């Protein structure tokens, strides 16, 4: 019984967090400054991934 509860909690958390982030973006679109930050992080990840391909 306890195992089922733990599994349900993990599933709810893994599905719930992205859903909350998605709904927040729908309700309040990101500001231009936030967009630039996210774009910069995305570009940095691409650069890092280019060097660490296996």
CHARMM internal coordinates of N, CA and C (Angstrom, degrees):
IC EDIT
DIST 1 N 1 CA 1.4593
DIST 1 CA 1 C 1.5267
ANGL 1 N 1 CA 1 C 110.80
DIST 1 C 2 N 1.3377
ANGL 1 CA 1 C 2 N 115.04
DIHE 1 N 1 CA 1 C 2 N -44.49
DIST 2 N 2 CA 1.4611
ANGL 1 C 2 N 2 CA 120.14
DIHE 1 CA 1 C 2 N 2 CA -179.93
DIST 2 CA 2 C 1.5287
ANGL 2 N 2 CA 2 C 110.36
DIHE 1 C 2 N 2 CA 2 C -63.58
DIST 2 C 3 N 1.3364
ANGL 2 CA 2 C 3 N 116.69
DIHE 2 N 2 CA 2 C 3 N -38.11
DIST 3 N 3 CA 1.4641
ANGL 2 C 3 N 3 CA 120.95
DIHE 2 CA 2 C 3 N 3 CA -179.88
DIST 3 CA 3 C 1.5270
ANGL 3 N 3 CA 3 C 110.63
DIHE 2 C 3 N 3 CA 3 C -62.70
DIST 3 C 4 N 1.3155
ANGL 3 CA 3 C 4 N 116.57
DIHE 3 N 3 CA 3 C 4 N -42.37
DIST 4 N 4 CA 1.4669
ANGL 3 C 4 N 4 CA 120.17
DIHE 3 CA 3 C 4 N 4 CA 179.23
DIST 4 CA 4 C 1.5238
ANGL 4 N 4 CA 4 C 110.81
DIHE 3 C 4 N 4 CA 4 C -62.59
DIST 4 C 5 N 1.3102
ANGL 4 CA 4 C 5 N 116.80
DIHE 4 N 4 CA 4 C 5 N -39.74
DIST 5 N 5 CA 1.4642
ANGL 4 C 5 N 5 CA 120.96
DIHE 4 CA 4 C 5 N 5 CA 178.72
DIST 5 CA 5 C 1.5277
ANGL 5 N 5 CA 5 C 110.91
DIHE 4 C 5 N 5 CA 5 C -63.01
DIST 5 C 6 N 1.3196
ANGL 5 CA 5 C 6 N 116.48
DIHE 5 N 5 CA 5 C 6 N -43.62
DIST 6 N 6 CA 1.4658
ANGL 5 C 6 N 6 CA 120.89
DIHE 5 CA 5 C 6 N 6 CA 179.01
DIST 6 CA 6 C 1.5242
ANGL 6 N 6 CA 6 C 110.11
DIHE 5 C 6 N 6 CA 6 C -62.85
DIST 6 C 7 N 1.3200
ANGL 6 CA 6 C 7 N 117.42
DIHE 6 N 6 CA 6 C 7 N -43.49
DIST 7 N 7 CA 1.4668
ANGL 6 C 7 N 7 CA 121.03
DIHE 6 CA 6 C 7 N 7 CA 179.80
DIST 7 CA 7 C 1.5245
ANGL 7 N 7 CA 7 C 110.58
DIHE 6 C 7 N 7 CA 7 C -63.02
DIST 7 C 8 N 1.3161
ANGL 7 CA 7 C 8 N 117.70
DIHE 7 N 7 CA 7 C 8 N -43.30
DIST 8 N 8 CA 1.4673
ANGL 7 C 8 N 8 CA 121.40
DIHE 7 CA 7 C 8 N 8 CA 178.84
DIST 8 CA 8 C 1.5197
ANGL 8 N 8 CA 8 C 110.57
DIHE 7 C 8 N 8 CA 8 C -62.52
DIST 8 C 9 N 1.3203
ANGL 8 CA 8 C 9 N 117.69
DIHE 8 N 8 CA 8 C 9 N -42.69
DIST 9 N 9 CA 1.4700
ANGL 8 C 9 N 9 CA 121.17
DIHE 8 CA 8 C 9 N 9 CA 179.56
DIST 9 CA 9 C 1.5232
ANGL 9 N 9 CA 9 C 110.22
DIHE 8 C 9 N 9 CA 9 C -62.62
DIST 9 C 10 N 1.3215
ANGL 9 CA 9 C 10 N 117.62
DIHE 9 N 9 CA 9 C 10 N -43.26
DIST 10 N 10 CA 1.4722
ANGL 9 C 10 N 10 CA 121.03
DIHE 9 CA 9 C 10 N 10 CA 179.86
DIST 10 CA 10 C 1.5272
ANGL 10 N 10 CA 10 C 110.45
DIHE 9 C 10 N 10 CA 10 C -63.39
DIST 10 C 11 N 1.3252
ANGL 10 CA 10 C 11 N 117.26
DIHE 10 N 10 CA 10 C 11 N -43.49
DIST 11 N 11 CA 1.4713
ANGL 10 C 11 N 11 CA 120.72
DIHE 10 CA 10 C 11 N 11 CA 179.95
DIST 11 CA 11 C 1.5278
ANGL 11 N 11 CA 11 C 110.64
DIHE 10 C 11 N 11 CA 11 C -64.52
DIST 11 C 12 N 1.3180
ANGL 11 CA 11 C 12 N 117.10
DIHE 11 N 11 CA 11 C 12 N -43.13
DIST 12 N 12 CA 1.4676
ANGL 11 C 12 N 12 CA 120.71
DIHE 11 CA 11 C 12 N 12 CA 179.93
DIST 12 CA 12 C 1.5227
ANGL 12 N 12 CA 12 C 110.37
DIHE 11 C 12 N 12 CA 12 C -62.79
DIST 12 C 13 N 1.3143
ANGL 12 CA 12 C 13 N 117.46
DIHE 12 N 12 CA 12 C 13 N -41.79
DIST 13 N 13 CA 1.4685
ANGL 12 C 13 N 13 CA 120.43
DIHE 12 CA 12 C 13 N 13 CA -179.99
DIST 13 CA 13 C 1.5261
ANGL 13 N 13 CA 13 C 110.27
DIHE 12 C 13 N 13 CA 13 C -66.55
DIST 13 C 14 N 1.3412
ANGL 13 CA 13 C 14 N 117.50
DIHE 13 N 13 CA 13 C 14 N -45.74
DIST 14 N 14 CA 1.4657
ANGL 13 C 14 N 14 CA 119.33
DIHE 13 CA 13 C 14 N 14 CA -177.21
DIST 14 CA 14 C 1.5224
ANGL 14 N 14 CA 14 C 112.33
DIHE 13 C 14 N 14 CA 14 C -67.83
DIST 14 C 15 N 1.3129
ANGL 14 CA 14 C 15 N 117.97
DIHE 14 N 14 CA 14 C 15 N -30.02
DIST 15 N 15 CA 1.4643
ANGL 14 C 15 N 15 CA 120.53
DIHE 14 CA 14 C 15 N 15 CA 177.25
DIST 15 CA 15 C 1.5272
ANGL 15 N 15 CA 15 C 111.28
DIHE 14 C 15 N 15 CA 15 C -87.27
DIST 15 C 16 N 1.3032
ANGL 15 CA 15 C 16 N 116.85
DIHE 15 N 15 CA 15 C 16 N -31.42
DIST 16 N 16 CA 1.4605
ANGL 15 C 16 N 16 CA 121.34
DIHE 15 CA 15 C 16 N 16 CA -174.03
DIST 16 CA 16 C 1.5099
ANGL 16 N 16 CA 16 C 114.38
DIHE 15 C 16 N 16 CA 16 C -74.21
DIST 16 C 17 N 1.3221
ANGL 16 CA 16 C 17 N 117.33
DIHE 16 N 16 CA 16 C 17 N -40.37
DIST 17 N 17 CA 1.4687
ANGL 16 C 17 N 17 CA 120.08
DIHE 16 CA 16 C 17 N 17 CA -176.57
DIST 17 CA 17 C 1.5282
ANGL 17 N 17 CA 17 C 111.07
DIHE 16 C 17 N 17 CA 17 C -63.37
DIST 17 C 18 N 1.3383
ANGL 17 CA 17 C 18 N 120.12
DIHE 17 N 17 CA 17 C 18 N -51.40
DIST 18 N 18 CA 1.4707
ANGL 17 C 18 N 18 CA 118.65
DIHE 17 CA 17 C 18 N 18 CA 177.20
DIST 18 CA 18 C 1.5325
ANGL 18 N 18 CA 18 C 113.00
DIHE 17 C 18 N 18 CA 18 C -60.91
DIST 18 C 19 N 1.3271
ANGL 18 CA 18 C 19 N 117.02
DIHE 18 N 18 CA 18 C 19 N -34.77
DIST 19 N 19 CA 1.4649
ANGL 18 C 19 N 19 CA 119.95
DIHE 18 CA 18 C 19 N 19 CA 179.13
DIST 19 CA 19 C 1.5220
ANGL 19 N 19 CA 19 C 110.86
DIHE 18 C 19 N 19 CA 19 C -64.81
DIST 19 C 20 N 1.3173
ANGL 19 CA 19 C 20 N 117.34
DIHE 19 N 19 CA 19 C 20 N -41.45
DIST 20 N 20 CA 1.4694
ANGL 19 C 20 N 20 CA 120.87
DIHE 19 CA 19 C 20 N 20 CA 179.04
DIST 20 CA 20 C 1.5226
ANGL 20 N 20 CA 20 C 110.05
DIHE 19 C 20 N 20 CA 20 C -65.23
DIST 20 C 21 N 1.3310
ANGL 20 CA 20 C 21 N 117.18
DIHE 20 N 20 CA 20 C 21 N -42.75
DIST 21 N 21 CA 1.4693
ANGL 20 C 21 N 21 CA 120.56
DIHE 20 CA 20 C 21 N 21 CA 178.84
DIST 21 CA 21 C 1.5256
ANGL 21 N 21 CA 21 C 109.84
DIHE 20 C 21 N 21 CA 21 C -61.99
DIST 21 C 22 N 1.3222
ANGL 21 CA 21 C 22 N 117.38
DIHE 21 N 21 CA 21 C 22 N -44.32
DIST 22 N 22 CA 1.4587
ANGL 21 C 22 N 22 CA 121.63
DIHE 21 CA 21 C 22 N 22 CA -179.65
DIST 22 CA 22 C 1.5274
ANGL 22 N 22 CA 22 C 111.25
DIHE 21 C 22 N 22 CA 22 C -63.23
DIST 22 C 23 N 1.3285
ANGL 22 CA 22 C 23 N 116.90
DIHE 22 N 22 CA 22 C 23 N -45.58
DIST 23 N 23 CA 1.4648
ANGL 22 C 23 N 23 CA 120.39
DIHE 22 CA 22 C 23 N 23 CA 179.28
DIST 23 CA 23 C 1.5240
ANGL 23 N 23 CA 23 C 111.58
DIHE 22 C 23 N 23 CA 23 C -64.43
DIST 23 C 24 N 1.3257
ANGL 23 CA 23 C 24 N 116.99
DIHE 23 N 23 CA 23 C 24 N -37.50
DIST 24 N 24 CA 1.4592
ANGL 23 C 24 N 24 CA 120.61
DIHE 23 CA 23 C 24 N 24 CA 178.60
DIST 24 CA 24 C 1.5272
ANGL 24 N 24 CA 24 C 110.39
DIHE 23 C 24 N 24 CA 24 C -62.66
DIST 24 C 25 N 1.3356
ANGL 24 CA 24 C 25 N 116.87
DIHE 24 N 24 CA 24 C 25 N -40.80
DIST 25 N 25 CA 1.4656
ANGL 24 C 25 N 25 CA 119.84
DIHE 24 CA 24 C 25 N 25 CA 178.32
DIST 25 CA 25 C 1.5220
ANGL 25 N 25 CA 25 C 110.98
DIHE 24 C 25 N 25 CA 25 C -65.72
DIST 25 C 26 N 1.3364
ANGL 25 CA 25 C 26 N 116.88
DIHE 25 N 25 CA 25 C 26 N -35.09
DIST 26 N 26 CA 1.4615
ANGL 25 C 26 N 26 CA 119.33
DIHE 25 CA 25 C 26 N 26 CA 179.00
DIST 26 CA 26 C 1.5223
ANGL 26 N 26 CA 26 C 111.22
DIHE 25 C 26 N 26 CA 26 C -68.89
DIST 26 C 27 N 1.3250
ANGL 26 CA 26 C 27 N 116.04
DIHE 26 N 26 CA 26 C 27 N -40.95
DIST 27 N 27 CA 1.4594
ANGL 26 C 27 N 27 CA 120.30
DIHE 26 CA 26 C 27 N 27 CA -177.01
DIST 27 CA 27 C 1.5246
ANGL 27 N 27 CA 27 C 110.98
DIHE 26 C 27 N 27 CA 27 C -73.95
DIST 27 C 28 N 1.3340
ANGL 27 CA 27 C 28 N 116.72
DIHE 27 N 27 CA 27 C 28 N -46.78
DIST 28 N 28 CA 1.4608
ANGL 27 C 28 N 28 CA 121.37
DIHE 27 CA 27 C 28 N 28 CA -177.94
DIST 28 CA 28 C 1.5239
ANGL 28 N 28 CA 28 C 108.24
DIHE 27 C 28 N 28 CA 28 C -126.61
DIST 28 C 29 N 1.3310
ANGL 28 CA 28 C 29 N 116.99
DIHE 28 N 28 CA 28 C 29 N 97.22
DIST 29 N 29 CA 1.4646
ANGL 28 C 29 N 29 CA 119.10
DIHE 28 CA 28 C 29 N 29 CA 179.65
DIST 29 CA 29 C 1.5286
ANGL 29 N 29 CA 29 C 110.83
DIHE 28 C 29 N 29 CA 29 C -59.00
DIST 29 C 30 N 1.3368
ANGL 29 CA 29 C 30 N 117.14
DIHE 29 N 29 CA 29 C 30 N 146.10
DIST 30 N 30 CA 1.4601
ANGL 29 C 30 N 30 CA 120.02
DIHE 29 CA 29 C 30 N 30 CA -178.63
DIST 30 CA 30 C 1.5294
ANGL 30 N 30 CA 30 C 112.03
DIHE 29 C 30 N 30 CA 30 C -63.46
DIST 30 C 31 N 1.3104
ANGL 30 CA 30 C 31 N 115.06
DIHE 30 N 30 CA 30 C 31 N 147.41
DIST 31 N 31 CA 1.4631
ANGL 30 C 31 N 31 CA 120.81
DIHE 30 CA 30 C 31 N 31 CA 178.04
DIST 31 CA 31 C 1.5296
ANGL 31 N 31 CA 31 C 108.75
DIHE 30 C 31 N 31 CA 31 C -73.99
DIST 31 C 32 N 1.3328
ANGL 31 CA 31 C 32 N 117.61
DIHE 31 N 31 CA 31 C 32 N 158.93
DIST 32 N 32 CA 1.4702
ANGL 31 C 32 N 32 CA 119.96
DIHE 31 CA 31 C 32 N 32 CA -179.65
DIST 32 CA 32 C 1.5282
ANGL 32 N 32 CA 32 C 112.62
DIHE 31 C 32 N 32 CA 32 C -55.40
DIST 32 C 33 N 1.3363
ANGL 32 CA 32 C 33 N 117.13
DIHE 32 N 32 CA 32 C 33 N -38.32
DIST 33 N 33 CA 1.4657
ANGL 32 C 33 N 33 CA 119.73
DIHE 32 CA 32 C 33 N 33 CA 179.86
DIST 33 CA 33 C 1.5280
ANGL 33 N 33 CA 33 C 110.48
DIHE 32 C 33 N 33 CA 33 C -63.48
DIST 33 C 34 N 1.3365
ANGL 33 CA 33 C 34 N 116.66
DIHE 33 N 33 CA 33 C 34 N -41.77
DIST 34 N 34 CA 1.4653
ANGL 33 C 34 N 34 CA 120.45
DIHE 33 CA 33 C 34 N 34 CA 178.26
DIST 34 CA 34 C 1.5257
ANGL 34 N 34 CA 34 C 110.66
DIHE 33 C 34 N 34 CA 34 C -64.43
DIST 34 C 35 N 1.3271
ANGL 34 CA 34 C 35 N 116.58
DIHE 34 N 34 CA 34 C 35 N -39.10
DIST 35 N 35 CA 1.4639
ANGL 34 C 35 N 35 CA 120.72
DIHE 34 CA 34 C 35 N 35 CA 178.72
DIST 35 CA 35 C 1.5260
ANGL 35 N 35 CA 35 C 110.43
DIHE 34 C 35 N 35 CA 35 C -61.14
DIST 35 C 36 N 1.3366
ANGL 35 CA 35 C 36 N 116.88
DIHE 35 N 35 CA 35 C 36 N -43.62
DIST 36 N 36 CA 1.4638
ANGL 35 C 36 N 36 CA 120.37
DIHE 35 CA 35 C 36 N 36 CA 179.35
DIST 36 CA 36 C 1.5192
ANGL 36 N 36 CA 36 C 110.79
DIHE 35 C 36 N 36 CA 36 C -62.23
DIST 36 C 37 N 1.3249
ANGL 36 CA 36 C 37 N 116.74
DIHE 36 N 36 CA 36 C 37 N -40.97
DIST 37 N 37 CA 1.4678
ANGL 36 C 37 N 37 CA 120.45
DIHE 36 CA 36 C 37 N 37 CA 179.50
DIST 37 CA 37 C 1.5267
ANGL 37 N 37 CA 37 C 109.53
DIHE 36 C 37 N 37 CA 37 C -62.14
DIST 37 C 38 N 1.3305
ANGL 37 CA 37 C 38 N 117.35
DIHE 37 N 37 CA 37 C 38 N -47.13
DIST 38 N 38 CA 1.4617
ANGL 37 C 38 N 38 CA 120.65
DIHE 37 CA 37 C 38 N 38 CA -178.62
DIST 38 CA 38 C 1.5221
ANGL 38 N 38 CA 38 C 110.93
DIHE 37 C 38 N 38 CA 38 C -64.57
DIST 38 C 39 N 1.3304
ANGL 38 CA 38 C 39 N 116.59
DIHE 38 N 38 CA 38 C 39 N -38.44
DIST 39 N 39 CA 1.4603
ANGL 38 C 39 N 39 CA 120.01
DIHE 38 CA 38 C 39 N 39 CA 178.52
DIST 39 CA 39 C 1.5236
ANGL 39 N 39 CA 39 C 110.26
DIHE 38 C 39 N 39 CA 39 C -64.39
DIST 39 C 40 N 1.3469
ANGL 39 CA 39 C 40 N 116.39
DIHE 39 N 39 CA 39 C 40 N -40.58
DIST 40 N 40 CA 1.4642
ANGL 39 C 40 N 40 CA 120.26
DIHE 39 CA 39 C 40 N 40 CA 178.38
DIST 40 CA 40 C 1.5137
ANGL 40 N 40 CA 40 C 111.86
DIHE 39 C 40 N 40 CA 40 C -63.91
DIST 40 C 41 N 1.3153
ANGL 40 CA 40 C 41 N 116.85
DIHE 40 N 40 CA 40 C 41 N -41.32
DIST 41 N 41 CA 1.4670
ANGL 40 C 41 N 41 CA 120.75
DIHE 40 CA 40 C 41 N 41 CA 178.27
DIST 41 CA 41 C 1.5235
ANGL 41 N 41 CA 41 C 109.85
DIHE 40 C 41 N 41 CA 41 C -64.14
DIST 41 C 42 N 1.3155
ANGL 41 CA 41 C 42 N 116.67
DIHE 41 N 41 CA 41 C 42 N -40.92
DIST 42 N 42 CA 1.4598
ANGL 41 C 42 N 42 CA 121.01
DIHE 41 CA 41 C 42 N 42 CA -179.92
DIST 42 CA 42 C 1.5273
ANGL 42 N 42 CA 42 C 110.75
DIHE 41 C 42 N 42 CA 42 C -63.38
DIST 42 C 43 N 1.3350
ANGL 42 CA 42 C 43 N 116.90
DIHE 42 N 42 CA 42 C 43 N -43.41
DIST 43 N 43 CA 1.4626
ANGL 42 C 43 N 43 CA 120.49
DIHE 42 CA 42 C 43 N 43 CA 178.93
DIST 43 CA 43 C 1.5198
ANGL 43 N 43 CA 43 C 111.03
DIHE 42 C 43 N 43 CA 43 C -64.93
DIST 43 C 44 N 1.3273
ANGL 43 CA 43 C 44 N 117.14
DIHE 43 N 43 CA 43 C 44 N -39.57
DIST 44 N 44 CA 1.4638
ANGL 43 C 44 N 44 CA 120.75
DIHE 43 CA 43 C 44 N 44 CA 178.39
DIST 44 CA 44 C 1.5301
ANGL 44 N 44 CA 44 C 110.41
DIHE 43 C 44 N 44 CA 44 C -63.48
DIST 44 C 45 N 1.3202
ANGL 44 CA 44 C 45 N 116.93
DIHE 44 N 44 CA 44 C 45 N -40.86
DIST 45 N 45 CA 1.4757
ANGL 44 C 45 N 45 CA 119.91
DIHE 44 CA 44 C 45 N 45 CA 178.49
DIST 45 CA 45 C 1.5199
ANGL 45 N 45 CA 45 C 110.74
DIHE 44 C 45 N 45 CA 45 C -62.43
DIST 45 C 46 N 1.3386
ANGL 45 CA 45 C 46 N 116.88
DIHE 45 N 45 CA 45 C 46 N -40.81
DIST 46 N 46 CA 1.4653
ANGL 45 C 46 N 46 CA 120.12
DIHE 45 CA 45 C 46 N 46 CA 179.40
DIST 46 CA 46 C 1.5236
ANGL 46 N 46 CA 46 C 110.49
DIHE 45 C 46 N 46 CA 46 C -62.91
DIST 46 C 47 N 1.3514
ANGL 46 CA 46 C 47 N 116.13
DIHE 46 N 46 CA 46 C 47 N -42.76
DIST 47 N 47 CA 1.4653
ANGL 46 C 47 N 47 CA 119.42
DIHE 46 CA 46 C 47 N 47 CA 179.04
DIST 47 CA 47 C 1.5231
ANGL 47 N 47 CA 47 C 111.15
DIHE 46 C 47 N 47 CA 47 C -62.66
DIST 47 C 48 N 1.3287
ANGL 47 CA 47 C 48 N 116.44
DIHE 47 N 47 CA 47 C 48 N -43.59
DIST 48 N 48 CA 1.4672
ANGL 47 C 48 N 48 CA 120.44
DIHE 47 CA 47 C 48 N 48 CA -179.64
DIST 48 CA 48 C 1.5235
ANGL 48 N 48 CA 48 C 110.12
DIHE 47 C 48 N 48 CA 48 C -64.91
DIST 48 C 49 N 1.3212
ANGL 48 CA 48 C 49 N 117.35
DIHE 48 N 48 CA 48 C 49 N -43.45
DIST 49 N 49 CA 1.4645
ANGL 48 C 49 N 49 CA 120.71
DIHE 48 CA 48 C 49 N 49 CA -179.18
DIST 49 CA 49 C 1.5222
ANGL 49 N 49 CA 49 C 111.78
DIHE 48 C 49 N 49 CA 49 C -63.60
DIST 49 C 50 N 1.3226
ANGL 49 CA 49 C 50 N 116.91
DIHE 49 N 49 CA 49 C 50 N -31.35
DIST 50 N 50 CA 1.4570
ANGL 49 C 50 N 50 CA 120.26
DIHE 49 CA 49 C 50 N 50 CA 179.34
DIST 50 CA 50 C 1.5295
ANGL 50 N 50 CA 50 C 110.48
DIHE 49 C 50 N 50 CA 50 C -63.72
DIST 50 C 51 N 1.3304
ANGL 50 CA 50 C 51 N 117.72
DIHE 50 N 50 CA 50 C 51 N -35.08
DIST 51 N 51 CA 1.4583
ANGL 50 C 51 N 51 CA 121.46
DIHE 50 CA 50 C 51 N 51 CA -177.97
DIST 51 CA 51 C 1.5244
ANGL 51 N 51 CA 51 C 113.01
DIHE 50 C 51 N 51 CA 51 C -83.95
DIST 51 C 52 N 1.3091
ANGL 51 CA 51 C 52 N 117.97
DIHE 51 N 51 CA 51 C 52 N -20.91
DIST 52 N 52 CA 1.4622
ANGL 51 C 52 N 52 CA 120.39
DIHE 51 CA 51 C 52 N 52 CA -174.48
DIST 52 CA 52 C 1.5233
ANGL 52 N 52 CA 52 C 112.66
DIHE 51 C 52 N 52 CA 52 C -114.39
DIST 52 C 53 N 1.3213
ANGL 52 CA 52 C 53 N 117.07
DIHE 52 N 52 CA 52 C 53 N 34.08
DIST 53 N 53 CA 1.4697
ANGL 52 C 53 N 53 CA 119.59
DIHE 52 CA 52 C 53 N 53 CA 175.22
DIST 53 CA 53 C 1.5173
ANGL 53 N 53 CA 53 C 108.88
DIHE 52 C 53 N 53 CA 53 C -75.05
DIST 53 C 54 N 1.3206
ANGL 53 CA 53 C 54 N 115.34
DIHE 53 N 53 CA 53 C 54 N 146.06
DIST 54 N 54 CA 1.4723
ANGL 53 C 54 N 54 CA 119.49
DIHE 53 CA 53 C 54 N 54 CA -179.32
DIST 54 CA 54 C 1.5040
ANGL 54 N 54 CA 54 C 110.52
DIHE 53 C 54 N 54 CA 54 C -109.88
END
COOR INIT
IC SEED 1 N 1 CA 1 C
IC BUILD
